[in-house]
Structures are given as structure tokens and as C-alpha cells.
Amino acid sequence: MVSHTASLLLVTASAVRAAEEGGLTYTPNQDVTSHSKIALDQLDIKGLIDSGDFDGAKEIYINGKNREGKSLQQMARVDWAAQGVDDLSDYEAYATLFRPGNGEPYLDSFNLDAMNCTGSFEGQTIDMCAISAKKNLLCTGLNYAQYEGVKAIQYENEKNWDELFAFWNGVYDESVDTRVNSGGPGAVQESRDSDFGTSFREASIQAIIDGQKAFSGSFNKAKLEKAYEDFNRANLATFAQATLKYAGIFDEAGLEKAKMDKKWGEGYAYFRCGAGLMDPELALYIDYVLDPRDKLGVEFTPKETLCKIVDKMLSLPEIGMGVQMDDLNVETYLPTIKEDCGIDSFKHAAGAKKSENVRAYIPILGMLVVASIYVFGFVKFGRGTKED
């Protein structure tokens, strides 16, 4: 008879294919297979939207499908404060920037507007609405992973940490579903690493492994906090890459409207995923120049938006959390970026890096940055009242 321990080892070896990159493997100590299945909802919604079935997509979004009793809308509407979370900075950094004028949670409002192609997406093409809906669900997953990370620190709870992994990675056990390591923000990291020749997905996995070690023996809060910071930094780098990638290709000369809108919407949605981790001044500026919802009919010069973003990045000591443009290996994907933008290097402005948490100052910086956009003569886009 095979012992219980041997059986467990066999199951772990044959059934669990945890996220692997660069030789790194993460296997949760707690059972979070049910949590990981929410990523399957994202994949199913994507398939339905691609087939034109927006009503079916909304049904899964609102009521859920693959994880019993849970839905992506519930995740998009979670109230960190009401759930007893003490450190709200990672939520407020996003919500302050994107908070809609309708009083609804910023993630859910954007998701529903995009799926319905109404509200803040009124007048946009179906291509813009579709890509925005699909990609913002990945932001929903990342924000919920952060929510679990913050709870793991506050409550010294290892299961919350494993849930961070599940929401970031998606299904990790191929006996649950063959679509392993798909449908979560971790999959975006894999794609951008392929584009830019980097290893930020591996850095995320290493951070999650380091966090798991904080629960070995006596709980080490400082170790877990460092791991959570490293996880956020790796994701910031990925979504900064995605912002630059799509900003650099959505306005190419001769690009047909449908392709332009797909690339533009994808770039803006990916920016939203990482915006709360960026220097707040930079995040406000990119939101101003990249948000497609208030730029109907605007004509673009190729690389115009990309170079504005690059100039703004380099005008600050860092993109955020110590990340600088040199870290992103940008020229691997955008080999002519320096020539296009008239720069000689990716050297950032001198000044102290803002790796410490400065995101709480977004409300104050908002007025300053909007004013500075005009002072420095950036192209003015007619911005109406933002719905999200």
C-alpha cells in the first residue's frame, strides 16, 4: 500500500504544475485551487467577447462560472476598508486616480462601461470596448492579488499569501483545468518578458517564494513586506513595458481604425494595471495623454504619445518603486525609440528616488500636474468629465 505521504508527493509531482520560470517553481502550502479558477472566468469571458457574445460575457462577469459563489464583479467591487484592511494605500493609489464620477468602484465601473459600450465608452467602437473589457479584467485580478497580499501581512496569514499567487497566476493544478498559468496578470508578464527580453515574471515568482519563507518557523513580517514590495515592483515593470509598447504602435501611419483601437485600448488598460504603483505625477500624466475615451476624433502623429510618455518618465527620478527606463530593456521591442523621441539615453532627471510610498499624495499632485501640462506646452486634448 502506498503511504499517505507518498501519495501526496505523487499528486504534487504529477498534478500540480505551479508557475515555473527560469527554473523557479512555486507550490502553495495551502489549497487555493478554487481561488485560482477565477482566472478561467477571465478566459471564458474573453472567448465570448471575441465571438461577439457580450451578454454571455456579462453573465459570467456578474454571476461567475468556474469558482462557485464568486465572480469577477465581486472582486472588482471589494471594499478594502469594509473588509477590515488597515493599509489602504495600494487601493487608494488606483482609486484616487481612476475613481468614476458615478460613485461606483473604479474597476467595476470601467468593466461594465466597456462591456456595454456605454457610459465613459459612449461613442467608442466595438473594438475599443471589447479590448478594454478583456484587459481590465487582468487589472481586476492584480488588484485582488494585492488585496490578499496586504491581508497576509496584516493577519500573518499564509493562506492569504497563497491566494495572492492564485489570483496572479491562475490555475496551477492541471488536474483542475489544462489552462494552467493563464488568464491572470502573470500571463501578461510572460508575454512582455518575451517582447522585451526581460524576466519580471520570474522576479514575481521569486518574490512569492520569498514571501512563503516568511511563514517558516516564526513569522517574519519584515520579510513578507519586502516580498510584497518586490512582487509589486516586478508587476510595475511589466505594465510600464506594456504602456510603452502599445503607446509606440497604436498610432502608426496607415493603421486601420479597428487595429488602432485594439492597440490603443490594450495599452491604456495595461497602464491602468500598473498606474497605482507608478510615481503619481507620472501616472496622472499618462492617464491624461493615453486615455482614449475623451479623444474621439483626435488626429495623432506617429510616436507622438509614446514620446510624451518617455519625456515625462525621464523628467522624473524614476517610473516608480525604484524602476527606471534602463531596467525595461525597451529597445529590444522598440529599437528606434531614442531616434523617434530625439533622446540620447534613458537617463532620468537627477533627484532622490521615491521608492518610499508617496502614492498617498495623488490628490494634491493632481492639481499640480494638470496645471503643469499646460505650463510646459503639451498638446491639449479636450477632456470632459471623466466617468471612470
CORDA-V969047 format. One record per residue. N is the residue number from 0. PSI is psi in degrees with one decimal (NA if undefined). Layout:
# CORDA-V969047
n = [N,N]
psi = [PSI,PSI]
This chain:
# CORDA-V969047
n = [0,1,2,3,4,5,6,7,8,9,10,11,12,13,14,15,16,17,18,19,20,21,22,23,24,25,26,27,28,29,30,31,32,33,34,35,36,37,38,39,40,41,42,43,44,45,46,47,48,49,50,51,52,53,54,55,56,57,58,59,60,61,62,63,64,65,66,67,68,69,70,71,72,73,74,75,76,77,78,79,80,81,82,83,84,85,86,87,88,89,90,91,92,93,94,95,96,97,98,99,100,101,102,103,104,105,106,107,108,109,110,111,112,113,114,115,116,117,118,119,120,121,122,123,124,125,126,127,128,129,130,131,132,133,134,135,136,137,138,139,140,141,142,143,144,145,146,147,148,149,150,151,152,153,154,155,156,157,158,159,160,161,162,163,164,165,166,167,168,169,170,171,172,173,174,175,176,177,178,179,180,181,182,183,184,185,186,187,188,189,190,191,192,193,194,195,196,197,198,199,200,201,202,203,204,205,206,207,208,209,210,211,212,213,214,215,216,217,218,219,220,221,222,223,224,225,226,227,228,229,230,231,232,233,234,235,236,237,238,239,240,241,242,243,244,245,246,247,248,249,250,251,252,253,254,255,256,257,258,259,260,261,262,263,264,265,266,267,268,269,270,271,272,273,274,275,276,277,278,279,280,281,282,283,284,285,286,287,288,289,290,291,292,293,294,295,296,297,298,299,300,301,302,303,304,305,306,307,308,309,310,311,312,313,314,315,316,317,318,319,320,321,322,323,324,325,326,327,328,329,330,331,332,333,334,335,336,337,338,339,340,341,342,343,344,345,346,347,348,349,350,351,352,353,354,355,356,357,358,359,360,361,362,363,364,365,366,367,368,369,370,371,372,373,374,375,376,377,378,379,380,381,382,383,384,385,386,387]
psi = [137.6,131.5,161.2,-41.4,-43.9,-39.0,-41.8,-40.4,-39.7,-42.2,-44.9,-40.9,-38.2,-30.9,-35.8,112.3,81.4,166.3,127.7,137.0,130.5,30.6,-4.4,139.5,133.9,124.4,117.9,142.8,-25.5,155.3,106.8,28.8,-38.5,-38.8,-38.6,-22.5,-11.3,-26.6,-25.8,-31.0,-42.5,-42.7,-40.4,-39.8,-43.2,-45.7,-40.5,-41.9,-42.2,-29.8,-2.3,5.9,78.2,-32.8,-42.8,-37.8,-44.0,-35.2,-46.2,-41.4,-44.7,-42.8,-12.9,166.6,-54.0,-21.8,113.4,127.9,4.0,150.6,161.5,-31.4,-39.9,-40.4,-41.4,-20.0,3.0,133.1,104.2,-45.1,-43.3,-25.0,5.9,12.6,130.7,-44.5,102.3,5.2,-38.9,-26.8,-46.9,-28.8,-36.1,-48.8,-36.5,-36.1,-40.0,2.3,123.6,160.0,2.3,5.9,1.4,159.0,140.4,-37.0,-48.0,-39.6,-44.7,-44.3,-48.5,-39.9,-42.3,-43.4,-33.1,-14.5,41.8,-171.2,-123.8,-13.3,10.7,128.7,-8.9,159.8,160.7,-29.3,-42.9,-44.2,-42.7,-49.5,-35.8,-41.8,-45.8,-44.5,-30.7,-20.3,-28.6,-36.1,-37.6,-42.7,-41.3,-43.3,-35.8,-32.6,-41.8,-40.9,-44.3,-34.4,-43.1,-40.3,-35.7,-39.2,-47.3,-43.1,1.1,46.5,115.8,-31.4,-37.9,-38.1,-41.8,-30.0,-35.9,-48.4,-45.4,-43.3,-30.1,-38.7,-37.4,-164.2,132.3,-7.3,111.0,-10.9,-18.3,-45.5,145.0,-11.4,60.2,150.5,33.4,154.6,-0.1,172.7,-23.5,-32.6,-33.3,-38.1,-40.2,-41.9,-44.8,-34.2,-37.1,-39.5,-44.2,-2.0,38.0,-174.6,46.3,-26.8,-43.2,-39.6,-36.8,-44.7,-42.0,-40.3,-40.6,-38.8,-45.4,-38.3,-38.4,-37.2,-22.2,-16.9,0.4,118.5,-138.0,136.5,131.6,93.8,-42.2,-38.2,-40.6,-40.6,-40.6,-40.4,-41.6,-40.7,-42.7,-38.7,-47.3,-40.3,-42.3,-39.5,-36.6,-46.6,-44.6,-46.7,-20.1,-40.9,-45.5,-39.4,-47.1,-40.9,-55.3,-28.9,-28.1,-10.4,-10.7,-23.7,29.2,145.9,135.3,4.4,128.2,155.0,-43.8,-45.0,-38.7,-47.5,-37.4,-45.7,-40.4,-48.8,-37.7,-43.6,-43.0,-41.7,-42.7,-36.5,-43.0,-32.7,-37.4,-4.0,-39.3,-11.6,-8.8,163.6,128.3,-32.9,-41.4,-44.5,-43.5,-39.9,-45.1,-39.8,-37.9,-44.6,-20.0,-24.0,117.6,-12.6,-18.2,21.6,31.7,127.1,-2.8,135.0,136.3,145.5,134.5,135.7,0.1,-52.5,-42.2,-48.3,-30.4,-42.5,-43.6,-46.6,-40.8,-42.5,-46.3,-16.0,-8.8,158.7,-23.4,165.3,-34.5,149.0,29.9,-4.3,132.5,168.5,-35.2,-27.0,-18.2,-9.7,44.2,-37.5,-14.5,-38.5,-35.2,75.3,-21.4,19.1,-38.3,-45.5,-44.1,-38.6,2.1,39.4,154.6,-24.2,174.2,32.7,128.3,161.4,145.8,151.3,163.1,135.1,150.7,44.9,-25.9,165.6,103.1,5.1,-16.4,-12.4,11.7,-44.2,-39.5,-44.3,-26.8,-49.6,-39.5,-43.0,-43.6,-40.6,-41.3,-28.3,-39.2,-39.3,-42.1,3.9,27.8,154.9,134.7,128.9,141.4,103.1,122.7,-166.4,124.1,133.6,-17.2,NA]
